Amino acid sequence: MSHDSTTAPEAAARKLSGRRRREIVAVLLFSGGPIFESSIPLSVFGIDRQDAGVPRYRLLVCAGEEGPLRTTGGLELTAPHGLEAISRAGTVVVPAWRSITSPPPEEALDAIRRAHEEGARIVGLCTGAFVLAAAGLLDGRPATTHWMYAPTLAKRYPSVHVDPRELFVDDGDVLTSAGTAAGIDLCLHIVRTDHGNEAAGALARRLVVPPRRSGGQERYLDRSLPEEIGADPLAEVVAWALEHLHEQFDVETLAARAYMSRRTFDRRFRSLTGSAPLQWLITQRVLQAQRLLETSDYSVDEVAGRCGFRSPVALRGHFRRQLGSSPAAYRAAYRARRPQTGEGPGSNGSGGHPGKLSEKPSVELTSVPGPVDRDPAGAQGPGPVPTQSRRTAAASSPLGAHAAALQTGPGGPTGHTEGGKPPSDAFAPGRASLPGPRTAP
């Protein structure tokens, strides 16, 4: 899923300064940046494909710092332009940043701020969002990045409304994407915005990728227990909750086990994870329901009971809010894509016993859309998600959205921009809620 562009009045009123041209795209490269993400805007905007019906852009590749620029595998690049060339661009793309823990060069940040002030569209792909945030361009705005780095972005820049579920977010004059392949999605979206569906479709065919992917980053979220919480006193409470999801308990129970008041527990849990404990608990119950629907023949009523929901109605409500589909439709779509391979109808496909999981529940700290104000096992849950001016690009039906979400598109799953294991706080994507409603024109 993605936040599509419905240009806000303030963004629509912005005009380029006289020296900038809309067809000029500047790509800002830094040393240490991953070569895949760096190559995406170069391929999309830097190759003449007018013979295929794709309008031509003028590409300026700019060094964000002194070169030569060293990239993945020790390759060295020499950019033909410096920061001064950004002054001509109507769109500035930062494809990635080398380290989420180090600040970008101040000269580059100044150039990006100046470009934005002069009406340029600013784009951050994957960890490029950290550069935009450091420049102050994401303050008070919705944004996304690779799910693995979303909690770090949210904690370091608390005024940014980080949503790790999205493949990309278009906030008019500032756009961000998730990792790797999602950069292609956002670049295609830019072409679609500039020149229409036909041009974007023609480019997608040349790149051999889908013109528009449905679904979001949820299916790629890591489910392992992160190191940071493993060393925290709350780790024992989290582990207990995951082992007892089949029981009906609430956040007060977890707070009591942590020997904290509810208010203190909420504050401590949110500061550690970036997510409210009630939201996390509901998400874990829904994840458990997903696994049971995938690996067992339990009825939906039985799944609800085994995941700690007080009724099937509660399960269906939370399941649809998080995944856009009913439990029955999810199971049907999953089995249509991945037929059972084990022995017998109840096999989990891994040689286990019918109706049993092949692995223990594991942690995934994510945000649930909208405010939550009831018991996680009850029938009431998150209220309606506030209407955003950046509308969600959903599939035509919930079942269709899930069928698409259960496969890896030609663009491949979202990759890591910095190889190796994720940062220690990479388990709590996003903030507790999305920004409030904005008025669409």
N, C-alpha and C positions, 0 to 999 in steps of 0.2 A: 504494500500500500504506500501511497505517497501523497504528500500535500501538493496538489496542483496549484497552478497560479491563477488566482482571481485578483487581478492587480488592485491593490488598495488605492484610495484616492490620493494619499500623499505620495505613493510610488508612481502613480500615473502622471502626477504633476511634475515630476522631476524631468529636467531636460539636460541633454549633454551640452557641455561647454563647446564653444565654436571649434576648437582644435581637435576634438574627439569625433570619431566616426563609428557608427553602429556596427558596420561590417568588420571592424578591426577587433581581433581577439588577441589579447596579450596573455601568455602563459608564463607564470613566474616560477622559476626553478631554483632549488637550493641544493647545496651539497649534502649528500647523505640521503636524498629522497629516493624512494623505490621507483624503479624504472617502469614498472607496469602502469602505475597510476599516472606517472609523468607522461607516458606515451598516449594515454587516452585522448586528452584534448588535442594533442598534436595530430593524431590520426583523424579525429572528427572534423577539426577546423582547419587543418593544414594541407589537406589533399584536395585537389580540384576534381570534383565528381559531377561537374555540370552535365556531362554526357548521360548521367543516370538521373538527371532531374533534381540534383541537389544544388541549391544556391551556394555560391562560393563565398567564403570568408577570407579575410586577409589575416594571416597569422604572424604574430611577433613573439618569438621565444626570447625571454628576458632572464638574465641572471639576477637573482635576488641578493647576491653577495659576490665577493671576488672569486674568480675561477682559477684553475679549472674546477668544475663541479664533479665530485666523485659520487657515483650512484651504485645501485645493487651490483654485487659481483666485482667491485673495484673498477668498473668502467669510468672513464673520465669524459666529461662533456664540456664543450665550449659553446656557450650561448652567443648568438650573433648580436644580441642587444643587451643593454644594461637597463637599469631602473628608469632612465630618462625616457625610454620608448613607451612606457606605460601611459605617458601623457597623451598619446594619440588614440588609445583604445577605448571602445565603447563597452567592452566586456573584459574583465580581468579574472583569470582563473588561477587559483593556487591548488595544484593537483595533490600535494601532500606536504607534510612537514616532517623533518627527519626524526624528531624526538618530542614526545608529548610532555617531557619534563624540562625542556630548555626553552628559553624565550627566543622568538625570532629576531632578526636584526632590526634595530629601530629605524634604519633608513628604509627598509622594505615596508615596515608598518606605516611610516609617513607617506610613502608613495601610494599605498592602498587607501589610506584615509583620504588623501587628496583626490584620488580617482573617484571615490564614492561621493565626495562633496561636489565634484564636477559632473555628477549624473551617471557615472559608469555603473554597469551591473557587475557585482562582485560575487565570485563563485568559489566555494571551497569544497574540494573533493576529499572524502575520507578525513585524514588528519589535517588537511588544509583548513578545516573548521577551527583548529586551534590558533592558526594565524589570524583568521578573521576575528576570533574572540579576543586575541591579544590586541588587535587594533581597535577594539571597542565596537565593532560593527554588529555584533550579535546581542548586545545588551537589550533586554526586554523583548527579544525576538524568539520565535520557534526555530530550532535547528536540529540537525542530526549529525552523526558521525558513525564510524565503525562501532558496532555494539560493544566491542571489547574495551573501547576507550571512552564510551559515553559517560560512565560514572565519573571518570577523571575530569572530563570537560564540565560536567554539572557541578562538581565540588570545587573546581578551581575558579569557575566563572558562574557563581550562583545566580546572577541576573539573566543568564541565558536559559531559555525554556527547552531543555534537551529532551528529545523524544527518540529513543533508540529503536523504536519499532519501524520507523519509516525508511524507505530506500532513498528518498530525497525529500527535501523541504524547499519549496519556492515561497519566499516571503517578499516577492516583488523585485526589489533591487538587490537583495542578498539571498543567495541560494547555497544550500549545503547538501552533501550526499553521504551515504554510508560507504563502506569500504569497497575497493577494487571494482567489481563488476557494476556496482551501483553508480559509479562514476560514468559509465556508459549510459545508464538510464537517464541520469541528469543531463548529460550532453545532448542526448536525443530529445529530451524535453525542451531544452533551449532551442534546438532547431525547430521543433514543433511550434513553440511559442513565436519564433521569429517568422517562420515561413509556412506553417500549416502541417496538417497530418500527412499530406501526400509527400512532401519533401522529407519529413522524418521517416516515413515508411520506406522511401527509396534508399535513404542512407542506411536504415536498419538491414535492408536486404543486402546491401553491399558489405556490411559488417557481419552478416549472417548471425544476427541476434534478433530477438523479438522486439517489435517497435515499442511495446509498452508492457512491462511485467506487472502482474497483479501480486498481491501479497506484500509482506514486509520482511524485516529482519528476524521476526520471532523464531522462525524455524532454524536459524543459525546460532541462537543464543547458547552460550556455554552452560552446561548443567553440572559442572564440577564444583566442589567446595573450595572457595578461594583461600589463598594463604592468609590474607589479612584478617578475615573473620575467624580463621582457624586458630589464630593466636589471641583472639579477643574473648573476654569472659562471656559474651553473648553467644559464642560458638556452641557451647553446650546446650543452650536453650534452642538454638536453631536446629541442632542435630536431633534433639528430642522431638521437636515439632515435626521434622521430616519422618521420623520413625513412627509417629502416632497420628498421621494424617487421617487414618481411618476412624479416629475418635472425634467426638464433637467437643471442641474446646475453643476458647476465644483469646483475644489478646490479653485480657486480664489474667488468664491462666499463665501465659508466657511471662508477663510482668512479675507475677508472684514467684515463678520459678527463678527469675533473675534477681529476686529480692529487691525489686524496685517498685515505685508507684507507677501507675499507668502513664502519667504525664512524663515522668523521667524516662521510662522505658521507651515511649514513643520518640522522645527527643534523641536519646542515645542511639536507637535503632536507625532513625532517619539520618543522623549525622554520619553513621558508619556506612550505610548502604545507599543513601539517596532515595530510599523508598519508605513509605509508611508501613508499619508492621501489618496492619490489617490488609492493605493492598497486596503485600508479599504473601500473606497466608492464603488469601483467595487465589492468587496466581499459582501457588504450589498445589492447591487442591485441584485446580483445573488441569495442571500439568499431569498430576497423578491420574486424573480421569482420561486424559489423552492416552497415556500409556496403557491403561486398562482397556480402552476401546481398541487400541492397536493390537494388543497381545492376548486378549481373552475373549471369551464368548459370554461374559456377563451381560445381563440386560442393562438398559440405561438406569433402571431403578436400583439394581444391585451396584452398579458403578457409583451412583450417587451415595449410597450408604457406605461403600468402601473408601470413599474419599472425604468423609466427614460432613457431607451436606445433609441438611435435615430433611430434604425432600428432593425428588427429581426435578421439581419446578425450580428450586434454587440452582441446581446444577445446570439446567438448560439456560437459565437467565445469565449466569456468569460465563458459561461456555460461549454463548452467542456474543456477548459483549467483548470477550477477549479474542475470539477466533472467527467471528462472523458467520458461524454455522451452528446448527443443532448437533448434539452428540451423535444422533443416528446418521445424519448426513455426513458428518466427519468420518465415521467408521466406514460408511459405504464408499466414500471417495478414497479413503486410505486403502481399502481392500481392492478397489478397482485399479489403483496404481501399483499396489504391492500385494499380489495374491499370496495366500498362506503357503509356506513351503514345508511345514513340519508334518508330523504324522497325526492325522485326525483333525476334525474341524476346530478343536479348541487349542491346537498347538500354537505356541508362541513363536514358532519358526526357528528356535534355537535349541531344540532338543529338550526343553523343559516340560513340566507337567501342564496339562490344559488348565487355562484359567489363572495361571500364575505368571508373575513377572520374572523376566530373566535378569533383572538388575534391581538394586535397591533404589529407592527414591533419592534424588540428588537435588542440589540447590540451584535455583535460578531466581535471582532477585530482579524483578522487573516491575514496571509501573503499569497499573490498570487504568484505562481511560476513565476520566471523570471522578468526582468525589465519591467516597464510599462511606456510608454512615450506619451500616447495620452489621450484625453478626455475620461472619463469613460463612457459617453453615446455614444461615437463614434464607428465607425466600427473597428477601429484599437485598439489593446490593448497590452497585454503582448507579448513579443517576444518569440521565442522558448526557452524552458528551457535548460540551458547549459548541455551538455552531462556529466554525472557523471561517475566516475569509479565504483560507487556503483549503479548498475542498479536497476530501479524500478521493483518490482515483481508485475506486473499488471495482471489483469484477461485476459482471452483470447480474450474478446471483450468488448467494452465500455458498452453495455447493460448488459453483464454478470457481469461486475464489479459493476454496479449499483444494479443489483438484489441482489448481495451479500452484498452490502453496506447498503441496506434497511432492513436488518434483523440483529438481534443480534446472533452471533455464539454461539455454545455450551460453548465457553470460557466465554461468558457473556460480557457486556460492560465494558469499562475501568473504574476501580474503583478508589476511593480516598485512598491514603495511610495515610492521616491524617484526620480523620473524622471531620465533621463540615463544615462550609462554606469555600470557597476558599480564598486564600490571596487576598489582595486588588488589586494587579496588575495582577490578573489571567485572564484578559480579552483580552490580546494582545499577543497570542502565537507567539513565534519565532522572527526571525529577518526579515529584509526587503527582503533579498535575500539569496539564497543558495550559497555555496562556488563555486568558478569558476571551470572550467573543470580540471579534472585530467587525466593523461595518463594511460590507461589500458594496461596491457601487451599484 
